Amino acid sequence: MEKIKVLLADDQELILESLHIVLSMEPDLEIVGLARNGEEAIKGCEQLMPDMVLMDVNMPVMDGVAATALIKERMPATKIIMLTSYKEVEYVLAALSHGAEGYLLKAIHPKDLAAGIRVVQAGGTLISQEMASKMIKNMNSATAAKHNEFGLTAREIEVLHKLAAGLRNQEIAEALFLSEGTVKNYISTIYSKLNVKGRREAARKARESGMMDR
């Protein structure tokens, strides 16, 4: 049986040691390294090539979120589970956005922690219902904020996308099942809301404000 190679990253010696002890008792897990901050975690991943990192969120020198971003960039195959001592929502959301596979609270029972590691190793993710709904809320509010910076409606954004892609009025009308006159009206409203004079300027402003990320 091939063991799952795990690197533990936590700045609290006691937690690091206890995790090491309890997880070493699992026959299918092998603790290959210990790190006390984000920088050590990155070095450990480069040298030891673990399958999995259990990453504390708050650590000195470099925190777990920054370390997660760098590890995922350099070694995308390395799976990362964030370990949090309380519900550090913003940190966890940031880590998940960088590609972490999930998070677990430190108060979790060792057997559940081992089970979580197996789930992630098998390709699963660990996100509670509560965290998932917070993620969706955050994403929606960020999207809304981006697009309502200029007060554009969803339909106007659709027209702007087509316009920025270089489509002519007639093509936009066909693509969105609108009359050409309606498209013209939309475009003049978009110009006035964005405070621009032409297509090029509108497309540039849309890209700069992040509206084309959708």
Backbone as CSV, one residue per row, in Angstrom:
resi,resn,N_x,N_y,N_z,CA_x,CA_y,CA_z,C_x,C_y,C_z
1,MET,0.836,-1.190,0.000,0.000,0.000,0.000,0.877,1.249,0.000
2,GLU,0.607,2.125,-0.971,1.390,3.362,-1.024,0.848,4.359,-0.014
3,LYS,1.758,4.885,0.803,1.314,5.810,1.852,1.117,7.220,1.297
4,ILE,0.212,7.963,1.948,0.010,9.371,1.594,1.070,10.173,2.358
5,LYS,1.912,10.894,1.609,2.992,11.657,2.256,2.456,13.025,2.688
6,VAL,2.582,13.303,3.976,1.988,14.528,4.531,3.066,15.429,5.146
7,LEU,2.966,16.731,4.837,3.824,17.734,5.475,2.938,18.544,6.427
8,LEU,3.405,18.735,7.650,2.626,19.500,8.638,3.243,20.878,8.816
9,ALA,2.405,21.927,8.752,2.904,23.295,8.938,2.095,23.989,10.025
10,ASP,2.748,24.289,11.148,2.084,24.987,12.259,3.165,25.600,13.140
11,ASP,2.928,26.822,13.612,3.979,27.464,14.414,3.923,27.073,15.888
12,GLN,2.857,26.337,16.278,2.773,25.910,17.683,3.327,24.502,17.828
13,GLU,4.431,24.426,18.529,5.156,23.165,18.702,4.245,22.043,19.195
14,LEU,3.395,22.374,20.143,2.509,21.371,20.753,1.566,20.764,19.715
15,ILE,0.982,21.645,18.888,0.052,21.170,17.839,0.816,20.339,16.812
16,LEU,1.990,20.835,16.433,2.816,20.135,15.446,3.135,18.717,15.930
17,GLU,3.576,18.622,17.197,3.936,17.320,17.767,2.727,16.400,17.883
18,SER,1.610,16.958,18.371,0.437,16.079,18.567,-0.121,15.591,17.231
19,LEU,-0.112,16.472,16.228,-0.551,16.039,14.889,0.371,14.950,14.362
20,HIS,1.657,15.161,14.575,2.662,14.197,14.116,2.390,12.823,14.743
21,ILE,2.156,12.825,16.043,1.943,11.560,16.763,0.662,10.863,16.288
22,VAL,-0.458,11.613,16.291,-1.735,10.942,15.962,-1.799,10.491,14.511
23,LEU,-1.241,11.292,13.601,-1.331,10.900,12.188,-0.349,9.785,11.842
24,SER,0.763,9.719,12.577,1.738,8.634,12.329,1.151,7.272,12.696
25,MET,0.108,7.276,13.515,-0.517,6.008,13.909,-1.411,5.427,12.812
26,GLU,-1.695,6.255,11.808,-2.534,5.765,10.700,-1.642,4.992,9.722
27,PRO,-2.002,3.754,9.405,-1.123,2.922,8.573,-0.889,3.462,7.169
28,ASP,-1.824,4.271,6.649,-1.675,4.733,5.259,-1.122,6.159,5.163
29,LEU,-0.725,6.747,6.319,-0.185,8.109,6.279,1.282,8.106,6.706
30,GLU,2.076,8.928,6.044,3.486,9.070,6.426,3.810,10.555,6.562
31,ILE,4.224,10.975,7.743,4.593,12.378,7.944,6.025,12.561,7.458
32,VAL,6.187,13.317,6.365,7.523,13.434,5.769,8.257,14.692,6.225
33,GLY,7.523,15.655,6.786,8.212,16.879,7.200,7.367,17.749,8.103
34,LEU,8.043,18.618,8.869,7.380,19.566,9.758,7.870,20.970,9.410
35,ALA,6.948,21.917,9.372,7.326,23.308,9.085,6.700,24.218,10.133
36,ARG,7.422,25.281,10.478,6.918,26.176,11.532,6.462,27.521,11.006
37,ASN,6.572,27.715,9.701,6.014,28.919,9.077,5.840,28.648,7.583
38,GLY,5.249,29.618,6.886,4.959,29.425,5.462,6.181,29.194,4.603
39,GLU,7.268,29.905,4.917,8.493,29.734,4.122,9.043,28.318,4.248
40,GLU,9.039,27.814,5.500,9.515,26.432,5.714,8.604,25.436,4.985
41,ALA,7.316,25.749,4.941,6.362,24.858,4.248,6.692,24.789,2.759
42,ILE,7.005,25.943,2.171,7.349,25.973,0.738,8.625,25.165,0.493
43,LYS,9.653,25.428,1.332,10.928,24.681,1.183,10.691,23.186,1.329
44,GLY,9.889,22.815,2.348,9.581,21.410,2.598,8.908,20.759,1.398
45,CYS,7.999,21.506,0.763,7.307,20.959,-0.421,8.280,20.757,-1.566
46,GLU,9.201,21.702,-1.744,10.169,21.590,-2.842,11.129,20.417,-2.625
47,GLN,11.513,20.216,-1.360,12.495,19.159,-1.084,11.863,17.778,-0.935
48,LEU,10.693,17.730,-0.286,10.127,16.425,0.095,8.994,15.949,-0.814
49,MET,8.490,16.862,-1.640,7.386,16.539,-2.564,6.247,15.759,-1.887
50,PRO,5.651,16.319,-0.847,4.545,15.602,-0.194,3.297,15.574,-1.084
51,ASP,2.411,14.640,-0.800,1.128,14.610,-1.523,0.220,15.690,-0.958
52,MET,0.408,15.961,0.322,-0.555,16.767,1.068,0.142,17.656,2.083
53,VAL,-0.382,18.880,2.250,0.116,19.764,3.318,-1.056,20.110,4.226
54,LEU,-0.852,19.940,5.529,-1.822,20.461,6.495,-1.263,21.809,6.915
55,MET,-1.948,22.878,6.529,-1.384,24.224,6.637,-2.144,25.083,7.651
56,ASP,-1.419,25.512,8.679,-1.998,26.444,9.641,-2.211,27.780,8.923
57,VAL,-3.239,28.540,9.332,-3.502,29.829,8.686,-2.549,30.897,9.208
58,ASN,-2.514,31.071,10.527,-1.696,32.131,11.120,-0.327,31.616,11.539
59,MET,0.711,32.076,10.833,2.081,31.691,11.191,2.991,32.897,10.990
60,PRO,4.107,32.948,11.710,5.046,34.062,11.511,5.815,33.910,10.194
61,VAL,6.603,34.910,9.860,7.436,34.973,8.643,6.569,35.009,7.385
62,MET,5.776,33.959,7.174,4.817,33.942,6.064,3.606,33.141,6.500
63,ASP,2.414,33.709,6.315,1.224,32.981,6.785,0.829,31.869,5.808
64,GLY,-0.135,31.077,6.247,-0.535,29.907,5.468,-1.190,30.234,4.141
65,VAL,-1.854,31.393,4.065,-2.542,31.763,2.820,-1.510,32.110,1.741
66,ALA,-0.517,32.925,2.111,0.536,33.298,1.147,1.325,32.067,0.710
67,ALA,1.611,31.183,1.678,2.356,29.955,1.351,1.545,29.071,0.407
68,THR,0.241,28.980,0.660,-0.646,28.175,-0.199,-0.597,28.693,-1.632
69,ALA,-0.686,30.016,-1.789,-0.672,30.612,-3.135,0.600,30.236,-3.876
70,LEU,1.746,30.317,-3.192,3.029,30.024,-3.842,3.204,28.535,-4.143
71,ILE,2.780,27.699,-3.197,2.908,26.240,-3.418,2.034,25.819,-4.596
72,LYS,0.811,26.342,-4.635,-0.114,25.966,-5.715,0.380,26.454,-7.081
73,GLU,1.086,27.585,-7.050,1.626,28.136,-8.295,2.779,27.263,-8.797
74,ARG,3.656,26.867,-7.852,4.855,26.117,-8.247,4.624,24.613,-8.346
75,MET,3.775,24.098,-7.451,3.547,22.642,-7.410,2.046,22.360,-7.323
76,PRO,1.341,22.628,-8.405,-0.130,22.536,-8.361,-0.677,21.170,-7.936
77,ALA,0.136,20.114,-8.109,-0.360,18.775,-7.752,-0.402,18.556,-6.235
78,THR,0.345,19.387,-5.482,0.353,19.239,-4.019,-0.987,19.706,-3.461
79,LYS,-1.612,18.829,-2.702,-2.926,19.175,-2.151,-2.745,19.863,-0.793
80,ILE,-3.616,20.821,-0.502,-3.456,21.587,0.737,-4.777,21.670,1.502
81,ILE,-4.704,21.292,2.787,-5.856,21.452,3.679,-5.477,22.525,4.699
82,MET,-6.288,23.558,4.809,-6.028,24.613,5.785,-6.510,24.144,7.161
83,LEU,-5.699,24.422,8.173,-6.096,24.102,9.546,-6.360,25.405,10.283
84,THR,-7.554,25.580,10.794,-7.864,26.827,11.487,-8.332,26.538,12.904
85,SER,-7.950,27.432,13.837,-8.329,27.186,15.230,-9.711,27.744,15.527
86,TYR,-10.151,28.688,14.723,-11.522,29.193,14.844,-11.937,29.552,13.426
87,LYS,-13.159,29.977,13.258,-13.649,30.123,11.882,-13.124,31.391,11.210
88,GLU,-11.880,31.303,10.738,-11.245,32.451,10.093,-11.706,32.523,8.639
89,VAL,-12.928,32.948,8.466,-13.593,32.869,7.161,-12.794,33.532,6.041
90,GLU,-12.406,34.793,6.261,-11.730,35.522,5.175,-10.440,34.825,4.748
91,TYR,-9.673,34.339,5.742,-8.412,33.657,5.427,-8.681,32.389,4.626
92,VAL,-9.673,31.647,5.093,-9.982,30.374,4.421,-10.453,30.636,2.996
93,LEU,-11.308,31.642,2.820,-11.783,31.977,1.474,-10.611,32.341,0.572
94,ALA,-9.675,33.102,1.114,-8.498,33.495,0.323,-7.698,32.255,-0.073
95,ALA,-7.496,31.346,0.886,-6.720,30.128,0.597,-7.431,29.265,-0.445
96,LEU,-8.755,29.158,-0.322,-9.514,28.356,-1.288,-9.427,28.989,-2.681
97,SER,-9.434,30.316,-2.723,-9.353,30.977,-4.032,-7.988,30.725,-4.680
98,HIS,-6.965,30.438,-3.872,-5.638,30.124,-4.420,-5.515,28.642,-4.768
99,GLY,-6.549,27.867,-4.475,-6.514,26.461,-4.882,-6.448,25.441,-3.761
100,ALA,-6.507,25.879,-2.489,-6.516,24.898,-1.389,-7.729,23.984,-1.552
101,GLU,-7.570,22.728,-1.135,-8.645,21.743,-1.347,-9.706,21.768,-0.244
102,GLY,-9.475,22.543,0.792,-10.481,22.573,1.854,-9.878,23.038,3.160
103,TYR,-10.656,22.937,4.210,-10.146,23.353,5.517,-10.771,22.492,6.587
104,LEU,-10.082,22.396,7.719,-10.600,21.663,8.876,-10.294,22.486,10.121
105,LEU,-11.162,22.396,11.104,-10.887,23.084,12.363,-9.930,22.236,13.189
106,LYS,-9.018,22.892,13.894,-8.001,22.160,14.666,-8.618,21.286,15.751
107,ALA,-9.816,21.652,16.173,-10.457,20.894,17.262,-10.996,19.536,16.781
108,ILE,-10.811,19.239,15.509,-11.360,18.005,14.928,-10.738,16.760,15.581
109,HIS,-11.507,15.697,15.626,-11.018,14.417,16.163,-9.971,13.857,15.191
110,PRO,-8.855,13.307,15.717,-7.793,12.785,14.831,-8.292,11.827,13.755
111,LYS,-9.266,10.982,14.102,-9.791,10.022,13.111,-10.464,10.769,11.952
112,ASP,-11.171,11.870,12.308,-11.846,12.662,11.263,-10.825,13.404,10.412
113,LEU,-9.744,13.820,11.047,-8.673,14.503,10.319,-8.047,13.546,9.306
114,ALA,-7.761,12.326,9.751,-7.192,11.313,8.854,-8.164,11.012,7.710
115,ALA,-9.452,10.948,8.054,-10.470,10.677,7.022,-10.507,11.820,6.009
116,GLY,-10.365,13.050,6.520,-10.351,14.226,5.636,-9.184,14.186,4.664
117,ILE,-8.029,13.779,5.171,-6.838,13.669,4.321,-7.095,12.658,3.194
118,ARG,-7.738,11.543,3.553,-8.021,10.510,2.530,-9.008,11.029,1.477
119,VAL,-9.990,11.782,1.921,-10.997,12.328,0.981,-10.304,13.226,-0.050
120,VAL,-9.444,14.117,0.460,-8.759,15.061,-0.435,-7.787,14.329,-1.357
121,GLN,-7.070,13.349,-0.813,-6.128,12.573,-1.628,-6.861,11.864,-2.767
122,ALA,-8.091,11.469,-2.493,-8.885,10.758,-3.521,-9.535,11.726,-4.511
123,GLY,-9.243,13.030,-4.337,-9.776,14.002,-5.304,-10.957,14.809,-4.801
124,GLY,-11.309,14.620,-3.527,-12.448,15.362,-2.975,-12.035,16.707,-2.398
125,THR,-13.027,17.445,-1.900,-12.734,18.719,-1.230,-13.412,18.719,0.132
126,LEU,-12.899,19.549,1.024,-13.469,19.633,2.368,-13.921,21.063,2.637
127,ILE,-15.167,21.331,2.376,-15.703,22.665,2.660,-17.066,22.483,3.304
128,SER,-17.253,23.096,4.455,-18.542,22.948,5.133,-19.615,23.717,4.359
129,GLN,-20.868,23.341,4.601,-22.014,23.996,3.980,-21.969,25.501,4.243
130,GLU,-21.640,25.826,5.489,-21.598,27.226,5.924,-20.545,28.007,5.127
131,MET,-19.365,27.387,4.977,-18.288,28.049,4.245,-18.654,28.179,2.774
132,ALA,-19.291,27.153,2.222,-19.683,27.199,0.810,-20.651,28.357,0.571
133,SER,-21.628,28.517,1.470,-22.604,29.600,1.250,-21.943,30.963,1.429
134,LYS,-20.954,31.048,2.339,-20.229,32.323,2.510,-19.414,32.639,1.262
135,MET,-18.819,31.586,0.676,-18.031,31.788,-0.547,-18.912,32.341,-1.661
136,ILE,-20.086,31.722,-1.809,-20.996,32.149,-2.878,-21.438,33.594,-2.646
137,LYS,-21.773,33.899,-1.390,-22.173,35.276,-1.046,-21.063,36.254,-1.391
138,ASN,-19.845,35.920,-0.994,-18.701,36.802,-1.261,-18.494,37.020,-2.755
139,MET,-18.593,35.898,-3.502,-18.392,35.995,-4.943,-19.468,36.861,-5.582
140,ASN,-20.708,36.641,-5.155,-21.813,37.413,-5.725,-21.684,38.895,-5.418
141,SER,-21.312,39.200,-4.167,-21.231,40.622,-3.817,-20.053,41.282,-4.528
142,ALA,-18.950,40.513,-4.709,-17.801,41.073,-5.434,-18.168,41.333,-6.892
143,THR,-18.890,40.369,-7.488,-19.309,40.522,-8.882,-20.248,41.715,-9.011
144,ALA,-21.198,41.791,-8.087,-22.167,42.891,-8.132,-21.457,44.231,-7.980
145,ALA,-20.500,44.284,-7.067,-19.786,45.544,-6.824,-19.025,45.963,-8.082
146,LYS,-18.369,44.982,-8.714,-17.610,45.292,-9.925,-18.512,45.887,-11.002
147,HIS,-19.663,45.236,-11.182,-20.485,45.604,-12.324,-21.370,46.800,-12.044
148,ASN,-21.633,47.051,-10.778,-22.500,48.180,-10.483,-21.737,49.447,-10.177
149,GLU,-20.431,49.353,-10.346,-19.594,50.538,-10.198,-20.131,51.632,-11.139
150,PHE,-20.611,51.229,-12.323,-21.145,52.177,-13.294,-22.670,52.085,-13.397
151,GLY,-23.261,51.232,-12.563,-24.727,51.103,-12.576,-25.273,50.407,-13.809
152,LEU,-24.480,49.524,-14.418,-24.962,48.806,-15.613,-25.892,47.666,-15.213
153,THR,-26.904,47.443,-16.024,-27.793,46.297,-15.778,-27.147,45.050,-16.385
154,ALA,-27.683,43.891,-16.038,-27.138,42.625,-16.567,-27.193,42.616,-18.094
155,ARG,-28.283,43.151,-18.655,-28.451,43.174,-20.114,-27.421,44.096,-20.762
156,GLU,-27.186,45.257,-20.120,-26.201,46.199,-20.654,-24.804,45.586,-20.640
157,ILE,-24.522,44.789,-19.597,-23.216,44.122,-19.524,-23.074,43.120,-20.669
158,GLU,-24.167,42.400,-20.969,-24.135,41.450,-22.097,-23.813,42.176,-23.402
159,VAL,-24.485,43.299,-23.607,-24.262,44.077,-24.832,-22.809,44.581,-24.865
160,LEU,-22.329,45.058,-23.725,-20.956,45.567,-23.627,-19.937,44.474,-23.957
161,HIS,-20.197,43.258,-23.482,-19.308,42.119,-23.775,-19.207,41.902,-25.281
162,LYS,-20.359,41.891,-25.932,-20.392,41.650,-27.388,-19.678,42.787,-28.120
163,LEU,-19.944,43.997,-27.658,-19.347,45.179,-28.273,-17.821,45.141,-28.128
164,ALA,-17.367,44.766,-26.936,-15.923,44.697,-26.686,-15.275,43.572,-27.496
165,ALA,-16.077,42.551,-27.831,-15.552,41.433,-28.630,-15.475,41.807,-30.110
166,GLY,-15.925,43.022,-30.433,-15.803,43.507,-31.813,-17.022,43.261,-32.687
167,LEU,-18.137,42.837,-32.097,-19.345,42.590,-32.896,-20.004,43.909,-33.316
168,ARG,-20.571,43.923,-34.533,-21.302,45.100,-35.004,-22.716,45.074,-34.420
169,ASN,-23.399,46.210,-34.489,-24.751,46.308,-33.900,-25.677,45.193,-34.379
170,GLN,-25.633,44.952,-35.683,-26.519,43.928,-36.263,-26.211,42.544,-35.674
171,GLU,-24.913,42.259,-35.514,-24.491,40.956,-34.957,-24.886,40.837,-33.487
172,ILE,-24.759,41.947,-32.760,-25.165,41.940,-31.342,-26.667,41.683,-31.260
173,ALA,-27.420,42.342,-32.129,-28.885,42.180,-32.153,-29.253,40.716,-32.386
174,GLU,-28.572,40.081,-33.358,-28.863,38.672,-33.665,-28.475,37.761,-32.494
175,ALA,-27.311,38.031,-31.914,-26.818,37.168,-30.829,-27.722,37.239,-29.598
176,LEU,-28.273,38.423,-29.333,-29.083,38.589,-28.112,-30.588,38.631,-28.393
177,PHE,-30.959,38.321,-29.649,-32.389,38.312,-30.043,-33.067,39.658,-29.740
178,LEU,-32.399,40.725,-30.165,-32.956,42.073,-29.972,-33.058,42.743,-31.338
179,SER,-33.821,43.844,-31.402,-33.833,44.599,-32.656,-32.594,45.493,-32.674
180,GLU,-32.206,45.912,-33.889,-31.003,46.734,-34.000,-31.202,48.076,-33.286
181,GLY,-32.428,48.585,-33.355,-32.746,49.857,-32.693,-32.551,49.749,-31.179
182,THR,-32.973,48.599,-30.600,-32.830,48.379,-29.149,-31.351,48.331,-28.776
183,VAL,-30.568,47.656,-29.620,-29.126,47.561,-29.358,-28.509,48.958,-29.354
184,LYS,-28.920,49.796,-30.331,-28.402,51.169,-30.395,-28.724,51.926,-29.112
185,ASN,-29.950,51.737,-28.637,-30.357,52.408,-27.392,-29.486,51.939,-26.220
186,TYR,-29.289,50.617,-26.157,-28.445,50.065,-25.080,-27.051,50.675,-25.137
187,ILE,-26.499,50.731,-26.360,-25.128,51.218,-26.510,-25.021,52.682,-26.080
188,SER,-26.015,53.501,-26.450,-25.914,54.913,-26.049,-26.030,55.056,-24.525
189,THR,-26.862,54.186,-23.887,-26.971,54.207,-22.417,-25.640,53.789,-21.790
190,ILE,-25.024,52.734,-22.361,-23.730,52.243,-21.854,-22.681,53.355,-21.951
191,TYR,-22.634,54.035,-23.126,-21.660,55.120,-23.299,-21.829,56.186,-22.231
192,SER,-23.085,56.565,-21.970,-23.283,57.653,-21.006,-22.950,57.188,-19.585
193,LYS,-23.280,55.918,-19.255,-22.970,55.414,-17.907,-21.461,55.286,-17.702
194,LEU,-20.761,54.846,-18.754,-19.312,54.678,-18.639,-18.569,55.995,-18.873
195,ASN,-19.341,56.995,-19.365,-18.767,58.301,-19.679,-17.679,58.174,-20.752
196,VAL,-18.044,57.479,-21.844,-17.111,57.302,-22.967,-17.802,57.734,-24.257
197,LYS,-17.000,57.875,-25.323,-17.584,58.381,-26.586,-17.705,57.309,-27.669
198,GLY,-16.935,56.226,-27.528,-17.004,55.241,-28.603,-16.717,53.827,-28.136
199,ARG,-16.778,52.892,-29.059,-16.619,51.468,-28.746,-15.274,51.159,-28.106
200,ARG,-14.228,51.680,-28.742,-12.866,51.377,-28.256,-12.726,51.752,-26.787
201,GLU,-13.169,52.985,-26.496,-13.043,53.509,-25.136,-13.896,52.683,-24.164
202,ALA,-15.084,52.297,-24.630,-15.992,51.495,-23.787,-15.356,50.145,-23.474
203,ALA,-14.771,49.524,-24.490,-14.138,48.207,-24.308,-12.957,48.314,-23.344
204,ARG,-12.172,49.395,-23.509,-11.002,49.581,-22.641,-11.443,49.754,-21.187
205,LYS,-12.477,50.587,-20.994,-12.950,50.850,-19.634,-13.511,49.582,-19.001
206,ALA,-14.196,48.788,-19.803,-14.770,47.536,-19.303,-13.666,46.592,-18.850
207,ARG,-12.574,46.532,-19.634,-11.466,45.642,-19.261,-10.772,46.149,-17.997
208,GLU,-10.541,47.444,-17.967,-9.830,48.021,-16.805,-10.591,47.824,-15.502
209,SER,-11.918,47.880,-15.590,-12.711,47.788,-14.350,-12.981,46.336,-13.953
210,GLY,-12.487,45.372,-14.782,-12.655,43.957,-14.437,-13.975,43.392,-14.921
211,MET,-14.735,44.173,-15.699,-16.055,43.679,-16.131,-15.963,42.558,-17.149
212,MET,-14.791,42.425,-17.789,-14.668,41.385,-18.804,-14.212,40.060,-18.201
213,ASP,-14.076,40.020,-16.851,-13.617,38.764,-16.211,-14.715,37.713,-16.144
214,ARG,-15.924,38.128,-16.438,-17.028,37.172,-16.254,-17.048,36.103,-17.309
